[in-house]
């Protein structure tokens, strides 16, 4: 028999943490609030749905923006970094039914948890879907409506279903927004300048006049 989750009405005092200056719009449904930590100056739009668990916490970093209608289930744990943007209707899943178990309806098979991480400064387009176990790298961009089934490298752009890497932006400088440490880059290798060997006159012969 199914059981109701309840209303999930926000009680800020029940959260695992809430930073200063954050804004949570009406309509948020939140379950397992004690396992949800929201950083400072975070915006959570209208009508979002968060479900967290003691073994699967939801952590939203400082300065992030969660658009209206986002759905986040952190059964396997979800970490959203600092200054991350989630467009309207983004869906993040951190568990799926175990298809290696044979027989019976899929809904009756056990869940497999897999942590999801969204790196600092990344951006997820409207209605994109992040599947269990995915790591979206720092400063990466996910296109609207994309279904992300595998890790996205740092600074990459992906789009489509399943999502695929697009050509790198020519203007990509990997400059981090305020509050995010810049990525480490290897120093450029410079070849030594070639110089012609000095000409020396043999003994007894005066050198040529080069003037």
Buried (B, 14 or more C-beta within 10 A) or exposed (E): EEEEEEEBEBEEEEBBEBBEEBEBEEBBBBBBBEBBBBBBBBBBBEBBBBBBBEEBBBBBBBBBBBBBBBBBBBBBBBBBBBBBBBBBBBBBBBBBBEEEEEEEEEEEBEEBBBBBBBBBBBBBBBBBBBBBBBBBBBBBBBBBBBBBBEEBBBBBBBBEEEBEBEEEEEEEEEEBEEEBEEBEEEEEEEEEEEEEEEEEEEEEEEEEEEE
